[in-house]
Structure formats: C-alpha cells, structure tokens
Amino acid sequence: MKLSRRIEDQILLLKIKHGDQEAFAIIYDKYVDALFRFVVFRVRSEEIAQDITSELFLKIWQHITTSPTNVENLRAFLYQMARNLVADHYRTTQETLPLEEAIEVEGSGAKDLNVRLSLAEVEKGLSNLPGEWQEVVILAYIEGFKHAEIAAIIGKSPAATRVLLHRAIKELKRILNQATY
C-alpha cells in the first residue's frame, strides 16, 4: 500500500528532527528541482537561484532540527521559505535583474502552459506583473499547485488566491497581447 505524499513527508520530517541525514537527502532529492525552478523564475538568474536554493536547504535543516514547532505541510513550508529568501534577496540587493536567456523548464506543470508564445515572451510578461501575481501564476501553472496549496504558501484564503490568480492571468494576457501587436 502506497502512503500519501503528506504522510511520507511527516515520517521523513520526524526522522530529520532526530538528525537523520538520509531522510533529509530524500527530501532534498524530492523537492530541489521544483524549488530551484520556482526561485529561478522569481530572480531570473540561475546563479543567484542556485545560491538561494542552497541557503534554503541549509535553513530547512536548521529549522526542522532546532525548532520546537512541527511542520504540518512540508510542501507549503518549503515554498514559503523559498518565497521569503527571494524577498530577502531583493530587499538586500535593491536591484532589478536583467532578463537572462530563456530558462529551460522541465516538469509536469510546464506542459500545462497552452500558450502559443515562447517561454521567453511569457517570462517577460511575468516580469511585468507585481511580485505576488508572479508567484501565484508560477505556482499554479509552472509548479501545478492547487488553489488551497497556493493559499497556504502565500498566507491567504483559497478564495482570495483564486481572485488573485484570475487578476494575474487577466493582466498577463493583456501584457502579452500588447507585446504581440
């Protein structure tokens, strides 16, 4: 019988809490690619994204092994931490990064983008959205998260998340339509 992802994650978290490095390696292998992809979309630099992702896993280890509180939803927790580190990066650098070459995206969520535009054009359009709108679009359409999961990550209700995503997509369509004419 196969355990659900959340139950597997809870078992791994319990092992990590007791210092099990192999359990941490499993979490790392399971989530590193998706978290890196999320960060790279937000910072638009693979080098910076690698640094942030490395720092992210260091902080995850420290939090899980030292914090008295338990992580209820590991996936949401990981993305919240990644989101916070990206915000910290922008706060400390106070710079706007140039758009690098198109990012090669691998993963099931990327296949769901039914857009006749190149990834570079969509990425340019995304960069014109406010930060929170960028996040919900990336989480929904690139990472394949459900509204409730996105809500847990960004700290809003699922209804507010749906509205936010609707507005973000509407604005992204407007931006992309402007860019193609």
N, C-alpha and C positions, 0 to 999 in steps of 0.2 A: 504494500500500500504506500502510495507516494504522499509525503507530507506537504502541506501547503507552504508556499514561499514564506509567509509570515511565521509559521511555526518553526520552519528550518532556521530562519533568521534569529528567532528568540533563543533557540538552542545554541546557535553559534555565539550570540551575544553573552549568554551565560558562561560559556567556555572562555570567551575573551575576558570577561570580568575577572576570571580566575587566572589570567595570564597566559592562556593558550594561544601561542603564536600561529599554530597551524590553522586554527579556526579563523584568526584574523586574515591569514593568507587566502582562505576560501572567500571571505567577504570581499577582500581586495580584488581577487580574480573575477568575482561575480559582478562587481559594480564599477571597476575602474574605467572601462571603456565608455560606458554611458555617462559617467560623471565628467570625464575628460571632454567628451563631445559637448556636454552642456556648458562647461566652462569655456571651451574654445569658441562657441557661438557667442558667448557673452563678452569675451575680451578680444576676440578677433586676432589672436596671436597664439600659435601653437607653443612657442617657447614660454610665454607667460602662463598659458594654461597648464603646461607641464609643472611649472613651479607651484602654481596654486593647487593642483591636484596632489602633488607630493606633500605639501603643507596640510592639505585636507586630511589625508590618511594619517599623518602624524597626530593631528588634533583629534581625530576619531579615536585612535588608540588611547591617547591620554584621557579623553572624556570617559570612554567606556570603562577603563581600568581604575579611574580615580573618583568618578562622580558617584555619589550615593543614590542618585535617581536612576531609574531604569528607562531605557529607550523602548517606547511602545511600538512604533512603526519605523523600522530601520531605514527603509527606502526614503520615506519623507524626511527623516532625521538627516540622512546623508545629503539630500538635495538642499535642505535648509542650511546646513553647514557650508556647502559649496556656494550657495547664494550669498551667505554672509561674508565669505572670504573674497568673493568677487566684489562685493560692496566695499570691503576694506581696501582692496587693491585700488579701486577708483578713488576712494577717499584719500589714500596716501599719495597716489601719483598725480591726481588732479590733471589728468591729461586725456585727450581723446586719441585713441589709437587709429592709425590708418587702416583701411581695408586691405587685408593681405590677399593673396591669390585664393581662388575658390577652395573651400575646405571639402575634402573628400569625406562624405558621410557614409558610414556603414551602420546598418541596424534596421530593425523591422519598422521603426517609426518613420524613417526617411522614405520608405517605399510608399507610405500613405499620402505623400505630398503629390496630389494630382494637379500639377501646375505646369503650364507649357513654357515656363521661363527657366533659365539656367539657375543653378544654385547660387551663383554669384549675384544675379539680379535679385533673387529673393533675399539674400543676405544683406544687400544694400538697402532694400526696402525695410527689412527688420531693423537695421541700424538707425532708421529714421523714426522708429516708434519709441515712446517712453520706455524706460527700463522694465517696469512691471509688465507692460504689454508684451515686450520682447520675451520675457520669462514665460508667460502663460502660453504664447504661441510655440515656443521651443519645447516646453514640457508636454503640450498636447499633441503637436504634430511631428516633432522630431523624436521625442522620447516615448510617445504613446501613452502618457499618463491619463487617467480618468479625472473628471472634474473634482471628485472627492479627494483624490490624491494630491492634485494641484492645490486645492484649498488647504490641505494640511501643510504643504510646503510653504505657501506664501502667507498663511495665517489669516485666511478669510473664509467665509462660508462657501459651500458649493454653489449656492445661487449667485453670490457676488462674483465668484470665479467664472461662472457661465456668462454673466453680463460683461465682465472684463474681457474674456476671450472673444465674445461677439464683437465688442467695440474694437478690439485689436485687429481682428480679421477684416472688419469693415474698413478700417483705416489702412491696413496693409494693402487691400485691394485697390483703394483709392490711390495710394502711393505708386503701386505697380502699374496701374492704368495710366497715370500721369507720365511715368517713366517710359512707357512704350509708345507714346504719341509725341 
